[in-house]
Amino acid sequence: MKRNRLGLAFAGMGVASALVLTGCSAGADDDAAQAGDGIITTNGSEPQNPLIPTNTTETGGGKITTSIFAGLVTYDADGAIENDAAESIESDDSTIWTVTLRDGLEFTNGTPVTSNSFVDAWNYGAYGPNAQSASYFFDNIVGYDEVQAELDDEGNVVTEPTAETMSGLTVVDDTTFTVELSAPEADWPLRLGYTAYYPLPEVAFEDMEAFGENPIGNGPYMLDGEGAWQHDVGIDLVTNPDYDGPREPQNDGLTITFYASQDAAYADVQGGNLDVLDAVPDSAFETYEDEFGDRAVNQPAAIFQGMNLPYYLEHWSGEEGKLRRAAISHAINREEITDVIFQGTRTPATDFTSPVIDGYTDSLEGADVLEYDAERAQELWAEADAISPYGDTVFDIAYNSDGGHQAWVDAVTQSIGNTLGISAQGKPYATFAEALGDRDSDALTGATRAGWQADYPSLYNFLAPLYQTGAGSNYEDYSSEEFDALLAEGSTAATVEDANAVYQDAQEVLLEDLPTIPLWYSNVTGVSADTVDNVTFGWDSVPLYYEITKG
């Protein structure tokens, strides 16, 4: 199978399951260009919460915390990992990991970055009463269950945790700590560039809320003094002169403006008043690539969109359900819909992950079920009707009206209805919360819009949370012993490359069962003014700000 963009390799340590992550660049080459002149201006949105890494899980805050903090690893444009604060991340068994930090690292207040900086931050994030939104990212560390608490709807503690720290985290010395996982994970280091895993200085724990308003990090940028964050207006960042990791800035800083609309931001970049925009408004889809030429991008990001069909509904389980799922998939003209409705800003799906993720392939066995084929769709539907007639049942697709989904839902239902000769229509919900509520309570009457944006660049992150038996986001109750076994096999593989091969096998099981009908990948649509150069949009749709030069 074709495996694209295989990133940083994991080398064996003498036993089959041993992994090592070592030796990536700790700083710029002596001959590399140093920080350039000029502040880069870009768009953003007001963070949902104070800038505490373990409580920052949305785009507005994430764009800022990623700039002012440095984790153990970081990601390049393709999503491959590079060591940042880490000197090495090693394991003999994929269960107990030894993390060694680079010497001499400091926060911007001059205090050292130590093993405790990471361990204390992770324990704070996992501790239930702290109610951190990224708490679940630590659920694979031994002792996580003991630090959890039951909270009521208002965030009050109902059941106290039995421990304050996770027993799987152990500080060895100032630059070494160990992490014991509850089960082997060959690709565990891949997740460590996510914001939840950033370190915190000691001063943060004196007043976490105040710290979140004026955070002190260890990354390539830092806040430009008191008042740098003007709520609902923007934030000013300048370069951190002491940062020597792989993201050394080639500019003097960032000004992130919180725009009320994408159209306003687009007008500013058209007028040369904004350097980089990472979300072109749909009103400009027809013209922006012609207008900006090679300064426009339209490329896949780590966002998968699909359509789920619950197994608890009549006609959608067993052999009949398998036939109908394949028929529905063949009845959807993905190419036409992405061209006409999305005007090329989406890419038809060929798997269940994303083309920007290490290990992605467009050559999975069985992927032809994702191709539009009206004749085959009708044949499969007739075979299903021979088992149990569908009759006058209306095929509907649930979606949230506040997400801008009506146009494509109408196009998909029209494609299905015309191809199969059935009644098909959208079923709008006013809000995402209402739509998710019916999914969570098994109250759907038909299909539902479904999607996934990667937390970290790993095939596993697209598969386990959605399709593993009993997984938290497996709302439609898919269960496959074969798929679960392949996931378990992949998690104990000797290398990430070996794990990816198994995860591809697992996806071939999904192509047979179709718990989700893959539709398309969402693209990043962005532009930059002629005031800047070296603009690259990363795997997660965010520009690599540190590479941008100005003037």
N, C-alpha and C positions, 0 to 999 in steps of 0.2 A: 504494500500500500504506500501511497505517496504521503510523506510526512513533512510538512512545510515548517520553516522557521524553527528548527530544533535549536534551542537556546543553550545556556550554560550547562555543560555536561556534568554528571555526577560520576565520580570515579570510584572503583571498588577499593576496599581496604583489606582484601585477602579472604573475605567470606562473601557468599552469594548476595546477602542482603545489605552489605555495608555501603554507605553513601558518604560522600564528602563534598562539601561546598567550600572551596578555598580560593584564595589568591587573586580575586578580581582587583582591578585598579583601585588603589587607595587615594589617588590624587592625579592631577593633571601632569602630563609630561612637561619637563622643563622647557621644551621648545613650543609647547602649546600656547595658543593665544590666551592672554590674560583678559580680565574683565574689560568689556568695551565701554564706550561712552553711551549715556542715555538711559532713560527710564522707559521701559516697555509698558504701554497702556493696553489693557484688555478688559473684556466683559466678565461679569460675575453676578452673584446674587447674595443677598444678606444671609449669613449663616443662621441655621435654625436655632443653634445653641451657642453658649460660650465655647471658645476654641480649645476644648479638651479632647485629645485624640480618641479616647475610648467612647466619647459621646458625640462624635462627628461622623455621621453615616450618610449625609446628603451632599450633593455636588457643590453647593456654595461654600460650605465650610471645608469640605475635602480639598478643594482647589488651594485653599490658604494653608491648611495644616500640612499638606504635602510639600509646600514650598518652604515652610519654616522649621520643619522637623526632618530628621534623617533616621530611618529605621535600620535594622540589621542589613537589609538588602533594598535595592531599588530596581526599577524596571526600565529597560531601554524602549525605543519606539515600537519594537515588535513584541514586547511583553517578556523578553528574556531577562533573567535576573542577573544583577551585578551586586557584589558585596559593597555595602556602604559603611555602616558603623562596624560591621563584622569583619574580622580577619578570617574566620573559618566557622563553618557549621557542620559538625561531623556526627556520624552514627555508625555503629556496627550492626544494628538490628532494626533501624527505622523506628525504634520506640523510644530509646533514651538518646537524646541529642546533646552534644556538648558545644556550647557557643563560646567563641573566643573573640573579644573585642579588639579593635585596633588600639594601640597605645596613644595616649596624649589627646584624646577627644575631649572637647569642652562644650558646655552650653554657652550661649551668648552672654551670660552673666559671669562667666569665668570659672564656674564650678565644673568639676570633672564629670564626664559621662562614664558611669561604672556599671557593673553587673546589676547593682541595686536599682539603678535608674530604669532598667528594663523590668526587672522582677517586681519592683514596687508598683510600677505603672500597670503591669498586667494584673497583679493582684487587686489593685484598685478597680480596674475595669471589670474584673470578674465578680467582685464582691457584691452580692445581691442588693443589700440596702443602698448602695451607691447608685443603683438604677441607671447604669450606663447602657446606651442603646446598642453598643457593639459587644456586650457581655458574651453573647453566644459564640464569638470567635475563639473563646478559650475553652469551649466545652469538651475538647479532645484532650485536655491536660488533666492528669491524675489529680484528684482533689477538687475538681470544679463543682461537683454536686454538693460538696460539703460547705462551699462558700455561698451557695445560692440561698435566696429567701423568697417566700411567697408574698407578693404585694397585692393590695386591693386596687380598685380602679383609680383611686386618688394617689397611689404611690406609697401608701403606708404599709409598713412591714406587718404581715399577719403571722408568718412563721419565721423565726430567727434562724440564720445559718448556724451550723455546728462548728465552723472554723472561720478564721478571718483571712487565711492565706491558703493557696493551693499547695498541697504536699508534693506535687510533681515539679515544683520550681525550687532549685537549690543553688544558692550562691557559693561558689568555690573560692573565688578571690575577686579582686576589683575588676578583673578583665575576663573572668570565666564564670559561666553558670551552666547548669544542666536543666533539661526539660524532659520529663517523662510523660509520654503520651499514653492514653488508655488503650490504644491499638496501634499497630505499625502503620506509618504513612510515609511512603517513599518520597512524595512530593511536598512534604510539610514545609520545607524552606520556601517554597513558591509563594506562600501566603504572607510571608513576613515583611513584605514591602507595603502592606495595607496599613492605613492610619491607626487601626486598633492596636498595632504592635509597636508604636513609637515609644521612646523613653520619656521620662519626666524628671526634671531637677527636684532636689529636696524641697525647695521653696514652694513648689506647687501644692504640697500636702499641708502647708500652713493655712491656706485659704484657697481651695480649689476653684470656687466661683470667681473670685477676684483674679486668680491666675488665668482663667479662661478668657477674661476681658483684655488681658495684656500678656499673652503667653510668651514664655522664654523657651526657645527651641535650640536645636543643634544643626539645622539644615542650611541650605544654600542662601536663604534669605532670612531677614528678621524685620520686626516691626520698626517703622521709622519714628521712634520716640513716642512720647505720651500723646495720645489723641490720634494715633495713626489709623485706628479703626473708627470711622464715623458711621454709626449705625444707619442702615438704609440708604447710605450714600456711597461708601467705598472704603478701601483700605490701601495704605501706602506701605510698601515693603522696600527695603534696601538690601544690598548684598551683605552677607556675613563674611568678613575678611578672614576669619579663622577656619572656615569650612574648607576641607581639602579632599572631599570625596569625589565620586565620578560625575556629580552634577555641578561642577564648578561653573558659576555664571559667567557668561560672555557679555553681560550688560551691567548696568548699575542698579537695577531694581525693577519692581513691578508696581504699577498703579492699577488696581482692580476696581472698576466702577460697577456699581449695582444698578443695572438698567431696569426700568419698569416694563419695557417691552423689547422684543428682539428687533422690531422695526426701527426703534430709536437708535439702537446700537448699530444696526446696519447703515443707517443714514450717516452716523459718525464715521464709520470706516470708509464709506464712500467719499466723505468730505475730507479725509485725511486727519480727522480728530481722534481716531482710535486706530491703534496699530494692528491688533489681532482680535478677530471675532470667531468663536468656536461654535456658533449656532446661527446659521442663516435662517431668517424667517421664511415660512412657506410661501409668502407673497413674492419672494425673489427667486424661487426655485427655477423658474423658466429662464431667468436672465443672468444669474450671478456668475455662472461659469464663463459665459461669453464676456461679461463685463470685466472680470478679474483675471481671466486667462490662467497662467501658471501660478497665480497667487490665490487660486481657489482650490479647495479639496472636496472630494466626495468619495470617501473610502469607508469600508466596513469598520465598525467598532465592536467592542465585546458585548454586544446586545443582541439577544436572540428573541424572535417573536414567533409564537405558535398558536395553535387552537386545540384545546383539550376537550375530550368527550368522556363524561363520567361513566365508570363501569357499573354504577348502581342503576342506570336507566335501562329500560326495556330496549332491546335491539342493539345494545352497544357492548355486550359482553360475550364471551365464548367465541365459537367459530363464526357465528353470525356477525358479532361485533367486529371481529378481525376483518371480515370481508367488507363491511360497510366503511370502516375506517380507511381502508385502502382505496375504496371507491371514491370517498370524499376527497382524499388527497389527490387522486388522478383528475378529479373534476375541477380543480382550482388552477387557473391560468396565472401562475406566479409572475411570469415574465411580463405579461400584459398589464397586470395590476401594479407591479413596481414601476413600470414605464409610464402608465397613464395616470394613476392615482398619486404615486410618490415621485413621478418624474425623474426616475433614476436615482433617488436618494435612499433606496433600499436595494438589497441584493438577494435574489431568491436563495433560499436555504438548501444546502446539500447535506446537512447533518444536524445535530442537536446542540452544537456549540457555537463557534465563531471562527471565521478565517484568520483572525488576528491572534488566536491562541496557539501556543506551541503544541504540536501534535495533531492539529486540524488536518483533515484530508477531505477531498471531494470525490474520493474513489471508494467509498464504502459499498460493500456488497448489499444489494437491495435498495440502493438509493434511487433507482429508477421509479420507485413508488412516488417520488416527489415530482415527477414529470407530468405535465398536462397531457392526458390521453383520454379523450371523451369516450372512445369505443371501449377501451379497457375498463373505464369507470362504470359504464353501463353493464358490461358483462359481470363485473363483481357485484354490482347492486342486484342484478337478477339472481345470482347465486345465493345472495343473502335472503332475497325474497322467497326463494324456494324453501328456506329453513323456517322463516317466519315473515309473512307479508308486512311491509312497512305501512301500507294502506294510505290513509289521509293524514297521517301524523305530520305535523309541521316541524321542519328542521329549523331551530333558531340558534343564534350565536349571541351570548350575553357579552355586553361590553359597557364600560363606564363612559358616559357622555362627556365628563370633564376631561377626558384624555385625548379628544380629537380623533376618535376611531370610526366614526360613522361612515365616512366615505369608503374606507377599505372593507368594512363589514358589509356594506351594501354591494360592493363589487364582488366580494367572495360569495355572498348568498345568491347573487344573480348568476354567477358562474356555476355554482352547484345546482341551483334550480333548473337552469336551462339545460345543463348536461344530463341530469338524472330524471328530469320531468317530475320533480317534487316541489312542494311549497317550501320555500326557504326565506327567512327574514331575520333581521337583527332584533335583539331584545335589549334596549338601552336601560341602564341604571343611572341615576343622577350622579352618583359619586363612585370612586374606586372602592371606598370603604363598604358601600352597600353591595357592590358586585362581589367583593371578596367575602362578605358575610354569607351570601348564599352558597359560595363555593365551600366555605369552611363548615357550613351546616348541612351539606349534601342536599341543597334545595334547588339545584339547577334543573331546568326543564329541557335542556339541550346542551349544545357546545358552549364554550366560553373562551374569550380572548385570554391568552397567557403569554408571559414573557419573562426574561431573566437577564439582568445586567450583572456581569461578573464582579465578584468582590476581589478576586485576585486571578492572575492569568493561569488557569489550570483547567484541563478537561474535567477533572473530578468535580470542580466547583459548579459545572453546568449539569452534572449527572446525579450525584448523590442526593442533594437537597430536594430534587424534584421527582425522582423515580425510584429511589430505594424504598423498600417496603417500610411503611410507617414513618417516612421522613416528614419533617415539619412542613415542607411546601408541596407535598404529594397530596393535594386536596382531592384529586379524583380517584384516589385509592388504587393506583396501579400496584401490582405485586407480581414479581417474577423471580423464582428461585435461581434461574439461570443468570439473570441480570445481576442479582444480589451477589451471587458467587463470583462473577467476573469483577465486580467492584472490589470485593474483598481481596481477590487475587491481585488486582492492580495496585491496591494500597500497600501490599507487601512485596512488590517487585523490587529488584535490586537497583534499578535506575529509573529516572523519570522517563527516559525513552522506552524502556521495557513496560513501564506502567501505562504509557500512552497507547502502546500497541494493544494492551488488554482492554483499555477503555474504548478503543475503536471497535474491538470485538463486541463489547457491551452495547455499543450504539447499533450494531447490526441486529442485535436482539430487539432493540427499540424500533428499528425499521420494520421488523416483522409484526410487532404488536401495536405500534403507533399509539402509545398513551397520550402523546402530543403529536399533532400533525404539524411538522415544521413549515413555516411560511417564508420568512425572510430574516435577514440580518439588518439592523438599523445602521445606517451610515453616519459618520460625522460629516457635516457640511460646514465648512469654515472658509474664511477669507482673511487676507492680510493686506495692509496698505503698502504702497511703495516706499514707506518710511523705514521698513525693516527687511532683514534678510534672514536666511537660515531658519525658516519657520517649518517645523515638523509637528504633525499631529500624531499623538501616540495611540497605542492599542486601545486605550480606554476613552478616546475622543478628546483628551486634554492636550493642549500644546505642550511641547517640551520647552518651557519658558527659559530655562537656563541656557539653551543653545541660541536663542534669538539675539541678533546683533542689530544695532540701530545707528543710522547716520553715516 
